[in-house]
Amino acid sequence: MDDLRDKYIQAIANASDEAGLEDLRVQAVGKKGEVSLKMRELGKMTNEERQVAGPALNALKNEINSALAAKKEALGDAALDERLRTEWLDVTLPSRNIRQGSIHPISQVTEEVSAIFADMGFAVAEGPQIESDWYNFDALNIPGHHPARAEMDTFYTHRAEGDNRPPHVLRTHTSPVQIRTMQAQGAPIRIIAPGRVYRADYDQTHTPMFHQVEGLAIDKDISMANLKWVLEEFVKAFFEVDDVELRFRASHFPFTEPSAEVDIRCSWEGGTLKVGEGDDWLEILGSGMVHPKVLEAGNIDPNEYQGFAFGVGIDRIAMLKYGIPDLRAFFDSDLRWLRHFGFAALDAPTLHGGLSR
């Protein structure tokens, strides 16, 4: 056994490649290998001889297998080192025949909207996507019986049995960011809050996750006239038209009073949307003057300050501007779709340089 051990341990140490190492494995511990044949001889031995030879043969087999495994790993590491040494790439060379990455339309439109409102003095505010029931509903004057609070419309997080803490939800709008910003900064204030929101709906024009941008402006002398001007300027800049006509229709939102849905004059000639002309109207957003109870929830005195708020679906206006027919395609991860509707990575949208291609 000592001779066998020395023979194979030395041969394994001297093996130069994995093919030679495999041959040694077969010769030593394969079905007809020398160690395997020795183990077959145990049946011809007496009990006393087996008690001595059996453990010794098992130990020899294990030692050879361990040596084989260690040598195989060492040969693999050496092969990788040689490959890394011989294969290299000069990353400073210009690329050849490589497709450039594209900016997703959602990211592009978010940047376009942010650029437009930044020019009007609005800062960008962010907040958590998992919100407490209070920030998502109560602070926004949404009553307990409101349909939006039903589980068929809102994603509630799981609570363990006996957990009496207030429930949490995947935020259904970015309005909680307004409350958090009011509490943190006070008035006056002028922000937009873009981000992901979640609602239990799925079809051609609705997905369980989508994107919104909401705006908030609070000061001592803000009125609906200011809201109208801001929205007109936004629509003209976003759709890149010189003139636009907006129609404000009375509506109801718990967090604004008065409330209005906003339509734009447009036409659909040949299936293409043209903003600012035609005989059709298209709803694009909701808006209104901030409800006093919402101001109070944000620790702002409604007797001293007032303001306006609005909300726009980023996915929706992206579909309208760039002719994207199905909202679900935004989340399909189809590279062909992205190459068609995507944007060059270095073309940052600016008002003076042009928002879109």
Residue pairs with C-beta under 8 A, 6 or more apart in sequence:
1 38
1 56
1 57
1 60
4 28
4 34
4 35
4 38
4 60
5 60
5 63
5 64
8 24
8 27
8 28
8 64
8 67
9 63
9 64
9 67
11 24
12 21
12 24
12 64
12 67
12 68
12 71
13 67
13 71
15 21
15 24
15 71
15 75
17 75
18 72
18 75
18 76
21 68
21 71
21 72
21 75
24 68
25 33
25 68
26 32
26 33
27 33
27 34
28 34
28 35
28 64
29 35
29 36
29 61
29 64
29 65
29 68
30 36
35 57
35 60
35 61
35 64
38 57
39 57
39 61
42 50
42 53
42 54
42 57
45 53
99 339
100 344
100 345
101 345
102 338
102 339
102 342
102 343
102 344
102 345
103 342
103 343
103 344
103 345
103 347
104 330
104 338
104 342
105 318
105 322
105 324
105 330
105 341
105 342
105 343
106 211
106 314
106 315
106 318
106 330
108 318
108 342
108 343
108 349
108 356
109 314
109 317
109 318
109 321
110 194
110 211
110 213
110 314
111 348
111 349
112 238
112 349
112 355
112 356
113 192
113 194
113 213
113 234
113 238
113 312
113 314
113 317
114 124
114 192
114 194
115 349
115 350
115 351
115 355
116 233
116 234
116 237
116 238
116 351
116 355
117 192
117 215
117 234
118 124
119 237
119 351
120 230
120 233
120 234
121 190
122 190
122 191
122 192
122 215
122 217
123 190
123 191
123 192
124 191
124 192
124 193
124 194
125 177
125 178
125 180
125 181
125 191
125 192
125 193
126 177
126 193
126 195
127 171
127 174
127 176
127 177
127 180
127 181
127 193
127 195
128 171
128 176
129 170
129 171
129 195
129 196
129 197
129 198
130 157
130 168
130 169
130 170
130 171
131 168
131 169
131 170
131 171
131 176
132 166
132 167
132 168
132 169
133 166
133 167
133 168
133 169
134 166
135 176
135 179
135 180
136 169
136 171
136 172
136 173
136 175
136 176
137 146
137 148
137 149
138 297
139 176
139 179
139 294
139 297
139 298
140 175
140 176
140 179
140 254
140 255
140 294
140 297
141 254
141 255
141 291
141 293
141 294
141 297
142 148
142 149
142 254
142 255
143 254
146 254
147 153
148 154
148 172
151 200
152 200
153 172
153 199
153 200
153 201
154 169
154 170
154 172
154 199
154 200
155 169
155 170
155 198
155 199
155 200
155 208
156 167
156 168
156 169
157 167
157 168
157 169
157 170
159 165
159 167
170 197
170 198
171 197
171 198
172 197
172 198
172 199
173 197
173 212
173 214
173 311
174 193
174 194
174 195
174 197
174 212
174 213
174 214
174 311
175 193
175 214
175 255
175 309
175 311
177 191
177 193
177 195
177 214
178 191
178 193
178 214
178 216
178 294
178 298
178 309
179 294
179 297
179 298
181 189
181 191
181 193
181 216
181 298
182 189
182 216
182 218
182 295
182 297
182 298
182 299
182 300
183 298
183 299
186 299
186 300
187 218
187 219
187 300
187 304
187 305
187 307
188 218
188 219
188 220
188 305
189 216
189 217
189 218
189 219
189 307
190 216
190 217
190 218
191 215
191 216
192 213
192 214
192 215
192 216
193 213
193 214
193 215
193 216
194 211
194 212
194 213
194 314
195 211
195 212
195 213
196 209
196 210
196 211
197 209
197 210
197 211
197 212
198 208
198 209
199 206
199 208
199 210
200 208
201 207
201 208
202 208
202 328
204 326
204 327
204 328
205 316
205 327
206 327
207 315
207 327
207 328
207 330
207 331
209 331
210 313
210 314
210 315
210 327
211 313
211 314
211 315
212 311
212 312
212 313
212 314
213 311
213 312
213 314
214 309
214 310
214 311
214 312
215 230
215 308
215 309
215 310
215 311
216 290
216 307
216 308
216 309
217 226
217 227
217 230
217 307
217 308
217 309
218 290
218 295
218 300
218 305
218 306
218 307
219 305
219 306
219 307
220 304
220 305
220 306
222 306
222 307
222 308
223 289
223 306
223 308
224 258
224 260
224 289
224 308
226 308
227 287
227 288
227 289
227 308
227 310
228 246
228 248
230 308
230 310
231 246
231 262
231 285
231 287
231 310
232 244
232 246
235 241
235 244
235 246
235 264
235 275
235 284
236 242
236 243
236 244
236 276
237 351
237 355
238 317
238 321
238 355
239 275
239 276
239 321
240 354
240 355
240 356
241 275
241 276
242 276
243 276
244 264
244 265
244 275
244 276
245 264
245 265
245 276
246 262
246 263
246 264
246 265
247 262
247 263
247 264
247 265
247 281
248 260
248 261
248 262
248 287
249 260
249 261
249 262
249 263
250 258
250 259
250 260
251 259
251 260
251 261
251 286
251 288
252 259
253 259
253 286
253 288
254 291
255 288
255 290
255 291
255 294
255 309
256 287
256 288
256 289
256 290
256 291
256 294
256 308
256 309
257 288
257 289
257 291
257 292
258 288
258 289
259 286
259 287
259 288
260 286
260 287
260 288
261 283
261 285
261 286
261 287
262 283
262 284
262 285
262 286
262 287
262 310
263 281
263 282
263 283
263 284
264 275
264 276
264 281
264 282
264 284
265 275
265 276
265 277
265 278
265 279
265 280
265 281
266 273
266 274
266 275
266 276
266 277
266 278
266 280
266 281
266 282
267 273
267 274
267 277
267 278
267 279
267 280
268 274
268 278
268 280
269 278
272 323
273 282
273 320
273 321
273 323
282 320
284 312
284 316
284 317
284 320
285 310
285 311
285 312
285 313
286 310
286 311
287 308
287 309
287 310
287 311
288 308
288 309
288 310
289 306
289 307
289 308
289 309
290 306
290 307
290 308
290 309
292 302
293 302
295 301
295 302
295 305
295 306
295 307
296 302
315 327
315 330
316 327
318 324
318 330
319 325
319 327
321 356
322 341
322 356
324 330
324 341
329 337
343 356
343 357
344 357
347 357
349 355
349 356
